[in-house]
Amino acid sequence: MKGLIPRRAFLRQTAGTVALAVSPTGRVLHASDRDPRRVFVGLFAHETNTFHPVPTAAFTYATATDLRLPVWKEPAWTILRGVAARPAGGGTVSEAACREAVDRVLESLRAAMPVNAVFLRLHGAMYADGVGPAETELVRQARTIVGPGVPIACTFDLHGNIPSRLAEAGDILVGLKTAPHTDGPQTAELAERILLDTLAGTARPVACVLPIPMILQGEKAMTTAEPFRSLVEEARRLEHEGLPGHEAKILAATLFVGCAWTDSPDTGMSVMVTADGSRATARAAAIHLARQIWDARRQFAFGCETAELEEGVTRALEARESTVFLTDSGDNVTASTPGDLPVVLRHLVERKVPSAVVAGLNDPEATRRCFEAGQGRTLRLSLGATIEKRCGPPLEADLGILRLVQQPRMVVGRIGRIEVILADGPTAFTDPRQFEPCGIDPLSRKLVVVKEGYLYPGLSRIAPRYILLLTPGAGDMRIERLTYTRRRKSVFPFEPDTQFDPA
């Protein structure tokens, strides 16, 4: 991937001044006369946790999935499935691995040429040494390949850290609106409809990204709680009704929470707007939404019940509810942590909790030993802290092997009256069906511990109650405890007096 330009600073040197970038309004976005039917699809996505102790040095590769809308299956369209690249790990992506992955995705694009459109499935929080925001770099290089007349559509997670310059290369920029995420299909379909309208000549998308100097934990910006719920509704209103005083239609408006556990100059909240043909409208809508977010900055709080470890377990044990789910947020696998911390398990063992299951603990070596010993055996094991060694030692315990699960490879064991599910890699239990091969009905236990931040929808639908535990780890919700070295300054809440004028 030769020819990478150096990363530009996210902000101007003047404190509180935020850069705006938009795609050129003069860009002609229409289908090629040679072949109006070829659409390339690629994937390049990761939520990088730079506080993870181990860098990510490899990617996994597959073929990108097709587009969702039925219209793409008609003979008029040729969908060209390019490379899908995902980092095989949670930590900062190495420069060599990132460059190789970008090269592979771009080579699949070159092999598909000529194309009339590009559709990229991204996350928005990938960070690589020597590259920076890698997904933005991919879009920039894709633009150099296809030229200025081919529309590029991108979808994102709302936990992306989005540089303003992304809008210089991408045309149709659409992100998730919900946290917990429930609108993945709708987000993809919105981007596809805008792309179809663009190819038909009935839309001329212009993108604008406006960063906000504010770093926020995702669990403080849940669409199930205020103020984020109302802010997202305002973005939806703009999509349906437009911006007063502007004739141009708002095609898509996304409020990015950002990923607080990606230490980078781009980390933080932002607003991304795609308007129809009007640079001024895209910019004005972004300013409108950014101002509302900034005015509400002191109102953001955890959108669910939250407690320190000891207090949270005490509350759960004393709760009237038959079952209480506890999320081990500091070791939140969905935020790309190692998932191997035994902190909560140790606490439950020491308190001799009578009915609990901890799902799951990443420990390939302990898992291997249990499979070698066989079901029904008891082993003295050193559990956890095989990767993340900064938050205490492994748990030394006698583990009774209750069940061996082949796919995915897991072990159900018991320490006293506490069950623990060991896994052969980072494992997030986000759906009740994941407990079935383990022979466990989670609602028959008093405490159910999972390695998440907020509880995912599949579990929250069945949970009588849940508490987010403020635990240590690479995903520590107490972000003031984390050592940032690359974040911008000044930024709220680290510098409480940060000044920001969205205009």
C-alpha positions in Angstrom: 0.0 0.0 0.0 2.6 2.5 -1.2 1.9 6.2 -1.3 0.0 6.5 2.0 -0.2 10.2 2.9 0.8 11.1 6.5 -2.2 11.6 8.8 -3.3 15.2 9.1 -4.1 16.7 12.5 -7.8 16.2 13.5 -8.1 19.7 14.8 -6.4 23.0 14.0 -3.9 24.0 16.6 -6.2 26.6 18.1 -8.1 25.1 21.0 -11.7 24.5 20.3 -11.6 25.0 16.6 -13.0 22.1 14.7 -12.3 21.3 11.0 -15.2 20.8 8.6 -14.8 18.9 5.3 -17.3 18.2 2.6 -17.2 16.5 -0.8 -16.8 18.8 -3.7 -20.2 20.1 -4.8 -19.1 20.0 -8.4 -18.6 16.2 -8.4 -20.8 14.5 -11.1 -22.4 11.4 -9.6 -24.0 9.2 -12.2 -23.6 5.8 -13.7 -21.0 5.2 -16.4 -22.3 5.1 -20.0 -20.2 1.9 -20.6 -22.0 -0.3 -18.0 -24.7 1.1 -15.7 -24.9 -2.2 -13.6 -21.7 -2.9 -11.8 -21.6 -2.3 -8.0 -18.6 -3.3 -5.9 -19.1 -4.3 -2.2 -16.3 -4.6 0.3 -15.8 -4.8 4.1 -13.1 -3.3 6.3 -14.1 -2.9 9.9 -12.8 -2.9 13.5 -13.5 -1.3 16.8 -9.9 -0.9 17.9 -9.1 -0.9 21.7 -5.7 0.8 21.9 -5.7 0.0 25.7 -5.6 -3.8 24.8 -2.1 -5.0 25.9 -1.5 -6.9 22.7 -1.3 -5.3 19.2 -3.3 -6.8 16.4 -0.9 -8.3 13.8 -3.1 -10.1 11.4 -6.5 -9.9 9.6 -9.0 -12.6 8.7 -10.2 -12.5 5.1 -13.5 -13.6 3.5 -15.8 -12.5 0.7 -18.0 -9.5 1.3 -21.7 -10.1 1.6 -24.2 -8.9 -1.0 -26.4 -5.9 -0.6 -29.7 -6.2 1.2 -32.4 -4.7 -1.0 -34.2 -7.1 -3.4 -33.6 -4.8 -6.3 -29.9 -5.8 -6.4 -30.9 -9.3 -7.3 -32.5 -8.2 -10.6 -30.6 -9.0 -13.8 -30.0 -5.3 -14.3 -27.4 -5.2 -11.6 -24.1 -7.0 -11.3 -22.9 -7.1 -7.7 -19.1 -7.6 -7.4 -18.2 -9.1 -4.1 -14.8 -7.9 -3.0 -12.7 -8.7 0.0 -14.0 -8.6 3.6 -11.2 -7.9 6.0 -11.4 -7.9 9.8 -8.5 -7.6 12.3 -7.9 -10.9 14.2 -7.5 -9.3 17.6 -8.7 -6.3 19.6 -5.6 -4.1 20.1 -3.9 -1.4 18.0 -3.5 -2.7 14.4 0.1 -3.0 13.2 1.1 -0.9 10.3 2.2 -3.9 8.2 -1.1 -5.8 8.8 -3.2 -2.8 8.0 -1.3 -2.0 4.8 -1.7 -5.6 3.6 -5.4 -5.6 4.4 -6.0 -2.3 2.6 -4.0 -3.6 -0.4 -6.2 -6.7 -0.5 -9.5 -4.8 -0.4 -8.2 -2.4 -3.0 -6.9 -5.1 -5.3 -10.3 -6.7 -5.3 -11.7 -3.3 -6.3 -9.2 -2.9 -9.1 -10.0 -6.4 -10.3 -13.7 -5.4 -10.4 -13.2 -2.3 -12.5 -14.9 -0.7 -14.2 -17.6 -0.1 -11.6 -20.5 2.3 -11.4 -20.6 2.4 -7.6 -18.7 1.3 -4.5 -20.4 0.2 -1.3 -18.1 -0.2 1.8 -19.2 -1.7 5.1 -17.0 0.0 7.7 -17.0 0.5 11.5 -15.2 3.8 11.9 -13.0 3.1 15.0 -10.1 1.2 13.4 -6.8 2.6 14.4 -3.4 1.4 13.0 0.1 2.5 13.8 1.6 4.5 11.0 -1.8 4.9 9.3 -4.2 6.3 11.9 -7.9 6.0 11.0 -7.5 3.1 8.6 -11.1 3.0 7.3 -10.9 6.6 6.2 -7.6 5.9 4.5 -9.3 3.0 2.6 -12.1 5.3 1.4 -9.5 7.9 0.3 -7.6 5.3 -1.7 -10.7 3.8 -3.2 -11.6 7.3 -4.5 -8.2 7.5 -6.3 -9.0 4.2 -8.0 -12.6 4.9 -9.2 -12.2 8.6 -9.9 -14.4 11.5 -9.0 -17.5 10.4 -11.0 -18.3 7.1 -9.1 -20.4 7.3 -5.9 -18.9 5.7 -2.8 -21.4 4.7 -0.1 -20.3 3.7 3.4 -22.1 2.4 6.5 -20.7 2.8 10.0 -21.2 1.9 13.6 -22.3 4.9 15.7 -19.2 4.2 17.9 -16.9 5.2 15.1 -14.3 8.0 15.6 -14.9 9.9 12.3 -12.3 12.4 10.9 -13.7 15.4 9.1 -11.7 14.5 5.9 -13.7 11.3 5.4 -16.3 13.5 3.6 -13.7 14.5 1.0 -13.7 11.0 -0.4 -17.1 9.5 0.5 -20.4 10.7 -0.8 -23.1 8.6 0.9 -22.2 8.3 4.6 -24.7 6.5 6.9 -24.3 5.3 10.4 -26.3 3.3 13.0 -28.6 5.4 15.1 -29.3 3.0 18.0 -27.3 1.9 21.1 -27.8 -1.0 21.9 -27.6 -1.6 18.1 -31.0 -2.7 16.7 -31.0 -0.9 13.3 -28.3 -2.6 11.3 -30.6 -3.8 8.5 -32.3 -0.4 8.3 -29.0 1.5 8.1 -27.7 -0.7 5.2 -31.0 -0.3 3.4 -31.0 3.5 3.7 -27.5 3.7 2.3 -28.5 1.4 -0.6 -31.6 3.5 -1.4 -29.6 6.6 -1.6 -27.1 4.9 -3.8 -29.8 3.6 -6.1 -31.2 7.2 -6.3 -27.8 8.5 -7.1 -27.2 6.0 -9.9 -30.7 6.9 -11.3 -29.7 10.6 -11.3 -32.4 11.6 -8.8 -30.0 12.3 -5.9 -26.7 14.1 -5.7 -25.3 13.3 -2.2 -22.9 15.7 -0.5 -21.4 14.7 2.8 -20.2 16.7 5.8 -18.5 15.6 9.0 -18.2 17.8 12.0 -16.2 16.5 15.0 -17.1 17.6 18.5 -14.3 17.9 21.2 -16.0 15.5 23.6 -15.1 11.9 24.6 -18.0 9.9 25.9 -18.4 6.3 27.0 -21.0 4.5 24.8 -23.0 3.5 27.8 -23.6 7.2 28.5 -25.2 7.6 25.1 -27.9 5.0 24.9 -30.9 5.6 22.7 -33.0 4.0 25.6 -32.2 7.0 27.8 -31.9 10.8 27.7 -30.4 13.0 26.4 -29.2 10.8 23.5 -32.7 9.5 22.8 -34.0 12.9 22.0 -30.9 13.9 20.1 -31.3 10.9 17.8 -34.9 11.7 17.3 -33.9 15.2 16.1 -31.6 13.6 13.5 -34.5 11.4 12.4 -36.7 14.5 12.2 -34.2 16.2 9.9 -34.2 13.2 7.6 -38.0 13.3 7.3 -38.7 17.0 7.4 -35.5 18.7 6.4 -33.8 21.7 7.9 -35.9 24.9 8.2 -34.7 27.5 5.8 -33.1 25.0 3.5 -34.8 23.4 0.4 -32.3 20.6 0.0 -33.3 17.2 1.5 -31.3 15.6 4.3 -30.6 12.1 3.0 -29.0 10.8 6.2 -27.9 12.2 9.6 -25.8 10.3 12.1 -24.7 11.2 15.6 -21.5 9.4 16.4 -20.8 8.7 20.0 -17.2 7.6 19.2 -15.2 4.8 20.8 -13.6 6.1 24.0 -11.2 3.1 24.2 -9.5 4.1 20.9 -6.8 6.5 21.9 -6.3 8.7 18.8 -6.5 12.3 17.7 -9.9 11.5 16.2 -11.5 9.9 19.3 -14.8 11.5 20.2 -18.2 12.5 19.2 -19.1 13.8 15.7 -22.0 14.6 13.4 -22.2 13.2 9.9 -24.8 14.5 7.4 -25.5 13.5 3.8 -27.6 16.1 2.0 -29.0 16.2 -1.6 -26.9 18.5 -3.7 -26.3 21.3 -1.2 -23.0 21.7 0.6 -24.5 24.5 2.7 -27.4 22.4 3.9 -25.2 19.5 4.9 -23.0 21.9 6.9 -25.9 23.8 8.4 -27.6 20.5 9.6 -24.3 19.3 11.1 -23.9 22.5 13.0 -27.5 22.3 14.2 -27.0 18.8 15.6 -23.6 19.4 17.0 -24.8 22.5 18.9 -27.6 20.4 20.5 -25.1 17.7 21.5 -22.7 20.3 23.0 -25.4 22.1 24.9 -26.4 18.7 26.5 -22.8 17.6 27.3 -23.2 17.8 31.1 -26.5 15.8 31.0 -25.0 12.5 29.7 -25.0 9.8 32.3 -25.0 6.0 32.3 -28.2 4.8 30.7 -28.6 1.8 33.0 -28.1 0.9 36.6 -24.5 1.1 37.5 -22.4 0.1 40.5 -18.9 -0.7 41.7 -18.2 -4.4 41.9 -18.8 -5.1 45.6 -21.9 -2.8 45.8 -23.3 -4.2 42.6 -23.0 -7.8 43.7 -24.6 -7.0 47.0 -27.5 -5.2 45.3 -28.0 -8.2 43.0 -27.9 -10.8 45.9 -30.5 -8.7 47.9 -32.7 -8.1 44.9 -36.3 -9.2 44.8 -35.8 -10.3 41.2 -35.2 -14.0 40.7 -32.2 -13.3 38.4 -29.9 -10.3 38.0 -27.5 -9.9 35.0 -24.2 -8.3 35.8 -22.0 -6.9 33.0 -18.2 -7.0 33.5 -17.8 -3.7 31.7 -14.1 -3.3 32.2 -13.5 -6.5 30.3 -16.2 -5.9 27.7 -15.4 -8.2 24.8 -17.7 -6.2 22.5 -15.3 -3.2 23.0 -12.4 -5.4 21.9 -10.9 -6.3 25.3 -9.1 -9.6 25.9 -12.1 -11.0 27.9 -9.8 -12.9 30.2 -10.0 -11.1 33.5 -11.2 -13.2 36.5 -11.9 -10.1 38.7 -15.6 -10.7 39.0 -15.3 -14.5 39.2 -12.7 -14.1 42.1 -15.1 -11.8 43.9 -18.0 -14.3 43.7 -15.8 -17.2 44.8 -14.5 -15.3 47.8 -18.0 -14.3 48.8 -19.2 -17.9 48.3 -22.1 -16.8 46.2 -24.7 -19.7 46.2 -26.0 -19.3 42.6 -24.1 -17.7 39.8 -22.7 -18.3 36.3 -19.8 -16.4 34.8 -20.0 -16.4 31.0 -17.4 -16.6 29.6 -13.7 -16.4 30.5 -11.1 -16.4 27.8 -8.5 -19.0 28.7 -7.4 -21.3 25.8 -4.8 -23.2 28.0 -7.3 -24.0 30.8 -9.9 -25.0 28.1 -7.3 -27.3 26.5 -6.5 -29.0 29.8 -10.1 -29.6 30.6 -10.7 -31.2 27.3 -7.7 -33.5 27.8 -8.9 -34.4 31.3 -12.5 -35.1 30.3 -15.9 -34.5 31.7 -16.4 -35.3 35.3 -12.8 -34.7 36.4 -11.6 -32.0 38.8 -8.5 -30.0 38.0 -6.4 -27.5 39.9 -6.2 -24.6 37.4 -4.9 -21.1 37.0 -7.8 -19.2 35.5 -7.6 -16.0 33.5 -5.2 -13.1 33.3 -3.3 -14.8 30.4 -3.3 -11.6 28.3 -4.4 -8.8 30.5 -2.0 -9.0 33.4 -2.4 -5.4 34.7 -5.5 -6.0 36.8 -4.4 -8.8 39.2 -3.3 -12.4 39.1 -5.0 -15.4 37.7 -7.5 -17.2 40.0 -6.1 -20.4 41.4 -9.0 -22.8 42.0 -10.2 -26.4 41.8 -12.6 -26.7 38.8 -15.1 -29.5 38.4 -15.6 -30.2 34.7 -19.4 -30.3 34.1 -19.6 -30.2 30.3 -17.4 -29.9 27.2 -18.8 -28.0 24.3 -17.3 -28.7 20.9 -18.6 -25.8 18.8 -17.7 -23.2 19.8 -15.1 -24.8 22.0 -16.1 -24.1 25.6 -15.9 -25.7 29.1 -18.6 -25.5 31.7 -17.0 -25.9 35.1 -17.9 -25.4 38.8 -16.0 -23.7 41.6 -18.0 -24.3 44.8 -21.5 -23.4 43.7 -20.4 -21.0 41.0 -20.4 -22.0 37.4 -17.9 -20.6 34.9 -17.9 -21.0 31.2 -14.3 -21.1 29.9 -13.7 -20.3 26.2 -11.1 -20.7 23.6 -11.0 -17.0 22.8 -12.8 -13.7 23.7 -16.5 -14.6 24.0 -19.4 -12.3 24.5 -22.7 -13.9 25.6 -25.2 -11.6 23.9 -28.1 -13.9 23.3 -29.9 -16.5 25.5 -29.4 -19.2 22.8 -25.7 -19.2 23.5 -26.3 -20.8 26.9 -28.2 -23.7 25.4 -25.2 -25.9 24.3 -23.8 -25.2 27.8 -26.9 -26.8 29.4 -27.6 -23.7 31.3 -30.9 -21.8 31.7 -29.6 -18.4 32.8 -32.9 -17.5 34.5 -32.5 -20.4 36.9 -29.4 -18.7 38.4 -29.5 -15.7 40.8 -26.5 -14.0 39.1 -25.5 -14.1 35.5 -22.2 -12.4 34.6 -21.4 -11.5 31.0 -18.5 -9.6 29.5 -20.4 -6.6 28.0 -21.0 -2.9 28.8 -24.7 -2.3 28.4 -26.6 -5.5 28.2 -27.3 -6.6 24.6 -31.0 -6.7 23.4 -31.2 -10.5 23.3 -30.4 -10.7 27.0 -32.1 -7.5 28.1 -35.4 -8.8 26.8 -35.3 -11.7 29.3 -33.4 -10.1 32.2 -35.6 -9.2 35.1 -32.9 -6.7 36.0 -29.3 -5.9 35.1 -26.5 -3.9 36.6 -23.4 -2.6 34.8 -20.4 -3.2 37.0 -17.6 -0.6 37.0 -14.7 -3.1 36.8 -11.1 -2.6 35.7 -9.7 -3.5 32.3 -9.0 -2.2 28.8 -12.6 -1.2 28.6 -12.7 0.6 32.0 -15.8 2.9 32.0 -13.9 5.2 34.4 -12.1 6.7 31.4 -10.3 9.2 33.7 -8.2 6.2 34.9 -7.0 5.4 31.4 -3.7 6.9 30.1 -4.4 8.7 26.8 -1.3 9.8 24.8 -2.8 10.7 21.5 -6.1 12.3 22.2 -6.8 15.9 21.2 -6.7 18.8 23.6 -8.7 20.4 24.9 -11.6 18.0 25.1 -14.6 17.6 27.4 -14.8 16.2 30.1 -11.0 15.9 30.6 -10.7 19.7 30.2 -14.1 20.8 31.6 -13.7 24.4 30.4 -13.3 23.3 26.7 -14.7 25.9 24.4 -16.5 24.9 21.2 -18.5 26.8 18.6 -20.0 24.4 16.0 -20.2 27.2 13.4 
